[in-house]
Amino acid sequence: MSTTLESLRPLLQRHGQEHLLRFAAQLDSAQQAVLRDQLSATEWDALAGWVRDYVLQAPRFEVPADLAPAEFYPLQPRDAAEADLYRRAVATGWDLLRQGQVAAFTVAGGQGTRLGYEGPKGTFPIGPLSGKTLFQWFAESLHRWGERAGRPIPWYIMTSPMNDAATRQFFATHHHFGLAADQVTFFPQGTLPAFDYQGRLLLADPGQLALAPDGHGGSLKAMARSGALADMARRGIRHISYFQVDNPLVSVVNPYFLGLHELTGAEMSNRSLPKSEPFEKVGAFCRSGGRLMVVEYSDLPRELAVATDAQGRLRYLAGSPAIHILARSFVERLNAGGAFSLPLHRAEKKIPYVDDQGHIVTPAKPNGIKLEAFVFDALPLAERAIVVEAWRDDEFGPVKNATGVDSVASSQRLLQERFARWLQARGIALPRDGAGALACSVEISPRHWVTADDGQQLSLANLKVAPGAAVSLP
C-alpha cells in the first residue's frame, strides 16, 4: 500500500512535528503528494540530533590542544628540489588534461539576492565591458583550456532545487556558450529543512516544508546521488577541479595545481591565500591529529589569529578561497555504504513561514535556523591532503556583495588590473591616474587566454590606449 500523508502522522508525533499536518485537510491531492514526498525524504533518524546540537544551542568550537598552522607549498620554491617539483607538476598537469582525466566542477546553487539581482548567481553579468555573465566567463575559459589541451574538458555544475530549471534554460538559450551540450552536466544539490528556535520545522506554505540548500558540502553527496560520479568514471575522469560560481578570477583548471595534486598522491588539494589581515573572513588552514582542517575565522581565537612568527608574518597565514581538487576515488570512498555525512553549520536567518492561521509571514529579523555543510570539512577524512599557495590577485575576486568588499566593483577592478598586468608584460602600458588607478577600461575575453604567458595569441603590436578609452578583446 502506498504511503499517504495521514499515514505519516505517527512518525511526526514521535518527533514532535505533528503541526506540519495542521493544514492537510485543506490541500488538494497534488499538494498532499508534494508534502508527503518532502516528509518522506526528511532524515528523521538524524533530526533529533540536529535540533539538539545545532538548533537549541549554537555549537562551540573546541580548539584542539595540538592545533598548528598548516604547511603549504609557497608561491616561490624554497630550494632546487622544490623548483624541480614545481616544473614537473606543470608538465604532469598538462598530461592529465591531454589525457582527459580532469573535469571542472562549479558549485552554482546560489541566487543573486545579495547583489540585488533576480535569478541564479551564475547568470549575473560580470564582464567589465561586455557584460558577459559568470557562466559565460567560465564557459569561454573552459573552451580555451580545451583548445590548449587538445580535447574538451567536461564541466559539471551543481545547481539547487531553487535554480536548477532556470540554469538549464539559460544554457540552452545561449547554446551552451559554444560548448557541446554533452560537455556540460547539471545536477541539483540536496536540501535541509529550516527550523524555528524551538526546533519545530517550518512550512513555506500550507503544503510545503521550508527547505534550504544543504551547502557546498552537499556536493559530495550530490555527485554520487545524481549519477555524476558514475558519469565521471565512464569518461575516465580521475580529478575534479572544484570552484565556486562567484569567483571569475579563478583558474577553472590549473596544470601546476593539478600536477602537485597528482605527484603528491593527495585525495584533496587546496589553494590558499595569504590572509590580508588577522581577521579576514576566510577560514584558516590548520593541522590537528595529523590531519589537515579548516578553522572558520569566527572560531579561531584572537590570540592565534594575531600570532606572528620570527619574521613578523601571521602564523595562521593560509586562508581558504574555496578552490580545491578532489580525487574522484576520494568522493567515491566517502559515499561507499551510504552513511557518509559532514558536520553541519548553523545560520540564523529570516525565513518566510506559515503561521498557525495559514498566513505567510515575511519576518523583518532572523526567526529561525538553516543548516548547511561545508566542503572543507571533508579534509580530515582525506588520507593525504595538501595546501598550495596562490597569488590573490590572479585567483580570487569573488562577487558576493552589491557594494564594498567582495563586490561587483571590486571583482571587476581585479579583473581589469590582471588584464593590465598582461598587457604591461607585452610592452603596452595602460594610462593611470595620479593615484595609480587605471584611467581606462579593459577586458580580455577568456577565449584569448589561459595563463598569463598565453598572450602570444593576441595581436597587440599597434595597440594604443588613451585615457578614458575602453579596450576590449572579445
C-alpha positions in Angstrom: 0.0 0.0 0.0 1.4 3.4 -0.9 2.2 5.9 1.7 -0.4 8.6 2.4 0.0 11.9 4.1 -2.1 10.8 7.0 -0.1 7.6 7.5 2.9 9.8 8.4 1.1 11.3 11.4 2.5 8.8 14.0 6.1 9.5 12.7 5.6 13.2 13.1 4.1 12.8 16.5 7.1 10.8 17.7 9.4 13.7 16.6 7.2 16.5 17.9 6.4 17.7 14.4 2.7 16.9 14.0 2.0 20.6 13.4 3.2 20.1 9.8 -0.2 18.4 9.1 -2.4 21.1 10.5 -3.5 22.3 7.0 -3.6 18.8 5.4 -7.3 18.7 5.1 -7.2 21.9 3.0 -4.8 20.6 0.5 -5.8 19.1 -2.9 -4.3 15.7 -3.9 -1.4 17.2 -5.8 -0.4 19.4 -2.8 -0.7 16.5 -0.4 1.6 14.5 -2.7 4.2 17.2 -2.6 4.1 17.5 1.2 4.1 13.7 1.6 7.2 13.3 -0.6 9.0 16.0 1.3 8.2 14.5 4.7 9.1 11.0 3.5 12.5 12.3 2.2 13.3 14.0 5.6 16.2 12.4 7.5 14.1 11.6 10.6 16.8 9.5 12.3 19.1 12.5 12.3 16.6 15.2 13.1 16.7 14.9 16.9 20.5 15.3 16.8 20.3 18.3 14.6 17.8 20.0 16.9 19.9 19.2 20.0 23.3 20.1 18.6 22.6 23.0 16.2 19.2 24.5 16.8 18.6 24.7 20.5 22.1 25.9 21.0 24.9 27.3 18.9 27.8 24.8 18.8 31.1 25.9 20.3 34.3 25.1 18.6 36.8 23.5 20.9 40.3 24.4 19.9 42.4 21.2 19.8 45.4 21.3 22.1 47.7 20.4 19.2 46.3 22.9 16.7 49.0 24.3 14.5 49.2 26.2 11.2 49.1 24.0 8.1 52.2 23.8 6.0 51.8 24.8 2.4 53.7 24.9 -0.9 54.7 28.5 -1.3 54.4 30.6 -4.5 58.2 30.6 -4.9 60.1 27.4 -4.4 62.3 27.3 -1.4 65.1 25.2 -2.9 66.2 23.5 -6.0 64.3 20.3 -5.2 61.1 22.2 -4.8 61.7 24.1 -8.0 62.1 20.8 -9.8 58.9 19.5 -8.3 57.0 22.6 -9.5 58.4 22.2 -13.0 57.4 18.5 -13.1 54.0 19.5 -11.6 53.2 21.8 -14.6 54.1 19.1 -17.1 52.1 16.4 -15.2 49.1 18.7 -15.0 49.1 19.2 -18.8 49.5 15.5 -19.3 46.3 14.9 -17.1 44.4 17.5 -19.2 45.6 16.0 -22.5 44.6 12.5 -21.4 41.1 13.7 -20.4 41.5 12.8 -16.8 40.3 16.2 -15.4 36.8 17.7 -15.0 35.8 21.2 -13.9 33.1 21.4 -11.2 31.3 24.6 -10.4 29.1 25.0 -7.2 26.3 27.2 -8.5 23.3 26.7 -6.3 23.1 30.3 -5.1 20.8 33.1 -6.2 21.8 36.7 -6.8 19.7 38.1 -4.0 22.6 39.8 -2.1 23.5 41.5 -5.4 20.0 42.9 -5.8 19.6 40.5 -8.8 16.8 38.1 -9.6 18.0 34.8 -10.9 20.8 32.2 -10.5 24.1 33.9 -9.5 25.8 32.4 -12.4 23.6 34.4 -14.8 24.9 37.7 -13.2 26.8 39.9 -15.7 30.5 40.3 -14.7 32.4 41.3 -17.8 33.7 44.8 -17.2 32.8 45.9 -20.7 31.0 43.1 -22.4 28.6 42.3 -19.5 29.3 38.6 -20.0 27.8 36.5 -17.3 29.7 34.4 -14.8 28.6 31.2 -16.6 29.8 32.6 -20.0 33.1 33.7 -18.4 33.8 30.1 -17.2 32.5 28.5 -20.4 34.8 30.6 -22.6 37.7 29.8 -20.2 37.0 26.1 -20.5 36.8 26.4 -24.3 40.3 27.9 -24.3 41.7 25.3 -21.9 40.2 22.6 -24.1 41.8 24.0 -27.2 45.2 24.0 -25.4 44.7 20.5 -24.1 43.6 19.2 -27.4 40.3 17.8 -26.1 37.1 19.1 -24.4 37.1 19.4 -20.7 33.8 18.1 -19.1 32.0 20.6 -16.9 29.8 19.6 -14.0 27.6 22.3 -12.5 25.8 21.8 -9.2 22.6 23.8 -9.1 20.0 23.9 -6.3 16.3 22.9 -6.5 15.6 26.6 -6.5 17.5 27.5 -9.6 18.1 24.2 -11.5 15.4 24.8 -14.1 16.4 28.4 -14.7 20.1 27.4 -15.0 19.4 24.7 -17.6 17.2 27.0 -19.6 19.9 29.7 -19.5 22.5 27.4 -21.0 20.0 26.1 -23.6 19.0 29.6 -24.7 22.7 30.5 -25.1 23.6 27.2 -26.9 25.9 26.3 -24.0 28.1 29.3 -25.0 29.8 27.3 -27.8 30.5 24.2 -25.7 29.0 20.8 -26.8 25.8 20.1 -24.9 27.1 16.7 -23.7 30.2 18.5 -22.3 28.0 20.2 -19.6 26.2 18.2 -16.9 23.8 19.7 -14.4 22.6 18.2 -11.1 20.9 19.7 -8.1 22.2 19.7 -4.5 20.2 18.4 -1.7 18.1 20.4 0.8 17.7 20.5 4.6 14.6 21.7 6.5 14.5 25.0 8.3 13.7 25.3 12.0 12.2 27.8 14.4 14.2 28.5 17.6 12.2 25.8 19.4 13.3 23.1 16.9 10.0 22.9 15.0 10.1 22.5 11.3 8.7 25.5 9.4 6.2 25.4 6.5 6.9 27.7 3.5 3.2 27.4 2.6 0.4 25.2 3.9 1.6 22.3 1.7 5.3 22.6 1.6 8.2 22.5 4.0 10.6 25.4 4.2 13.7 23.9 2.7 17.1 25.4 2.0 20.1 24.1 0.0 22.4 21.9 2.1 25.6 23.9 1.5 28.6 23.3 -0.8 29.5 20.4 1.4 26.3 18.7 0.0 28.2 18.5 -3.3 30.0 15.4 -2.2 26.7 13.5 -1.7 25.0 15.1 -4.7 27.7 14.0 -7.1 27.1 10.4 -6.1 23.3 10.6 -5.8 22.9 12.3 -9.2 25.0 9.8 -11.1 27.7 12.5 -11.8 30.4 10.4 -10.2 29.4 7.4 -12.3 29.5 9.6 -15.4 33.0 10.8 -14.5 34.2 7.2 -14.1 32.7 6.3 -17.5 34.6 9.3 -19.1 37.9 8.3 -17.3 37.9 11.4 -15.1 40.3 11.0 -12.1 40.5 14.5 -10.7 37.7 17.1 -10.1 38.7 20.8 -10.2 36.3 22.5 -7.7 35.4 26.2 -7.7 32.5 28.4 -6.8 30.4 30.3 -9.2 31.0 33.8 -7.7 34.8 33.9 -8.4 35.5 35.0 -12.0 39.3 35.2 -11.4 39.7 31.5 -10.6 41.7 29.2 -12.9 38.9 26.7 -13.8 41.7 24.1 -14.3 45.3 24.7 -13.4 48.1 22.4 -14.6 50.5 23.3 -11.8 47.9 22.7 -9.1 46.7 19.5 -10.8 50.2 18.3 -11.1 51.1 18.8 -7.4 47.9 17.0 -6.5 48.9 14.1 -8.7 52.6 13.9 -7.8 51.9 14.1 -4.0 49.1 11.4 -4.1 46.7 13.8 -2.5 43.0 12.9 -2.2 42.0 16.6 -1.6 44.2 19.6 -2.5 43.5 23.2 -1.7 44.6 26.6 -2.8 45.4 29.1 -0.1 45.8 32.9 0.0 47.9 34.8 2.5 45.4 36.5 4.7 45.2 40.2 4.2 44.8 40.8 7.9 44.3 38.7 11.0 40.5 38.8 11.0 39.9 38.5 7.3 36.7 36.5 6.8 38.3 33.3 5.4 38.9 30.0 7.1 42.4 29.2 8.2 44.2 26.0 7.1 45.4 24.2 10.2 46.6 20.8 11.3 45.4 18.7 14.3 45.8 15.0 15.0 48.0 14.6 11.9 45.1 15.8 9.7 44.5 18.9 7.6 41.5 21.0 8.6 40.0 24.5 8.1 39.0 26.6 11.1 36.5 29.2 10.4 37.5 32.8 11.0 34.9 33.2 13.7 36.2 30.1 15.6 39.9 31.0 15.5 40.8 32.5 18.9 42.1 36.1 18.8 45.4 35.2 20.3 46.0 32.7 17.5 44.7 35.0 14.8 47.2 37.7 15.7 50.1 35.4 16.5 53.2 36.0 14.3 56.4 34.1 13.5 60.0 35.3 13.8 59.7 37.2 10.5 56.6 39.0 11.7 54.2 37.2 9.4 51.0 35.8 10.7 51.4 32.2 11.9 47.9 31.3 10.7 48.5 32.9 7.4 47.0 30.4 4.9 43.3 31.4 4.2 40.9 29.3 2.2 39.3 30.8 -1.0 37.3 27.6 -1.7 39.4 26.3 -4.6 40.0 22.6 -4.4 40.9 19.4 -6.3 39.1 16.3 -5.3 40.2 12.8 -6.4 37.2 11.1 -7.8 38.2 7.9 -5.8 38.1 10.0 -2.6 34.5 11.1 -3.2 33.6 7.5 -4.1 35.2 6.3 -0.9 33.2 8.8 1.2 29.9 7.7 -0.3 30.6 4.0 -0.1 27.9 2.4 2.1 25.7 5.5 2.1 26.3 6.5 5.7 28.6 9.4 5.0 27.8 12.8 6.4 29.7 16.0 7.2 29.2 18.2 10.3 26.6 20.9 9.9 26.9 24.6 10.5 24.2 26.8 11.9 23.0 30.1 10.5 20.3 32.4 11.9 18.2 33.6 9.0 15.0 35.5 8.2 12.8 32.6 7.0 9.3 33.2 5.5 6.9 30.8 7.1 3.2 30.0 7.5 1.7 30.9 10.9 -1.0 29.0 12.8 -3.7 30.7 10.8 -2.2 29.8 7.5 -0.9 33.2 6.7 2.5 33.6 5.1 4.8 35.7 7.2 7.9 37.5 5.9 9.9 38.3 9.0 11.9 41.5 9.4 14.6 39.9 11.6 16.0 36.4 12.0 13.4 34.0 13.2 14.9 30.6 12.6 17.8 28.3 11.8 19.1 27.0 8.5 21.8 24.2 8.4 24.4 23.6 5.8 27.5 21.5 5.3 30.9 22.9 4.1 33.1 21.0 1.7 36.3 21.8 3.6 35.0 19.6 6.5 36.0 16.7 4.3 39.6 17.5 4.7 40.2 15.5 7.9 38.7 12.5 6.1 41.4 12.6 3.4 44.4 10.2 3.9 46.6 12.8 2.1 45.8 16.5 1.6 48.0 19.4 0.6 47.8 23.2 0.5 49.2 25.2 -2.4 49.6 29.0 -2.1 48.0 31.1 -4.8 48.6 34.8 -5.7 45.4 36.5 -4.6 45.2 39.0 -7.5 45.3 36.2 -10.0 42.9 33.7 -8.4 40.4 35.4 -6.1 37.9 38.2 -6.8 34.5 37.0 -5.5 31.2 38.7 -6.3 29.3 38.4 -3.0 28.0 41.8 -2.2 26.4 44.7 -4.1 28.9 47.2 -2.8 32.1 47.3 -0.7 34.3 44.3 0.0 34.0 41.4 -2.4 31.5 43.3 -4.6 30.8 43.6 -8.3 33.1 46.7 -8.5 36.0 45.1 -6.6 35.8 42.0 -8.7 35.8 43.9 -12.0 38.6 46.1 -10.8 40.7 43.0 -10.1 39.9 41.6 -13.5 41.0 44.8 -15.2 44.2 45.0 -13.2 45.1 41.5 -14.2 44.5 42.4 -17.9 46.6 45.4 -17.4 49.5 43.3 -16.0 49.3 41.0 -19.0 49.4 43.9 -21.4 52.2 45.6 -19.5 54.3 42.4 -19.8 53.9 42.8 -23.6 55.1 46.4 -23.6 51.7 48.1 -23.5 51.3 50.4 -20.6 47.7 51.5 -19.9 47.1 55.0 -18.7 46.8 55.6 -14.9 45.7 58.5 -12.8 47.7 60.3 -10.1 46.8 57.6 -7.5 48.0 54.8 -9.8 44.5 53.5 -10.6 43.7 52.6 -14.2 42.4 55.5 -16.2 40.8 53.4 -18.9 38.6 50.3 -19.1 39.9 47.0 -20.4 38.6 43.5 -20.9 40.2 40.4 -22.5 37.9 37.5 -23.2 38.9 34.2 -21.6 38.8 32.8 -25.2 42.1 34.7 -25.7 44.0 33.4 -22.7 44.6 30.5 -20.3 47.6 31.7 -18.3 49.5 35.0 -18.1 52.1 33.6 -20.5 49.4 32.8 -23.1 49.3 36.2 -24.7 51.2 35.2 -27.8 47.7 34.5 -29.2 46.9 38.2 -29.1 47.8 40.7 -31.9 48.9 43.7 -29.9 51.7 45.3 -31.8 49.8 48.5 -32.8 47.5 48.8 -29.7 47.5 52.3 -28.3 45.3 53.3 -25.4 44.3 56.8 -24.5 43.0 57.9 -21.0 39.3 57.2 -20.7 39.3 54.7 -23.6 37.7 51.3 -23.4 39.9 48.4 -24.7 38.0 45.2 -25.5 39.5 42.0 -26.9 36.4 39.8 -27.2 
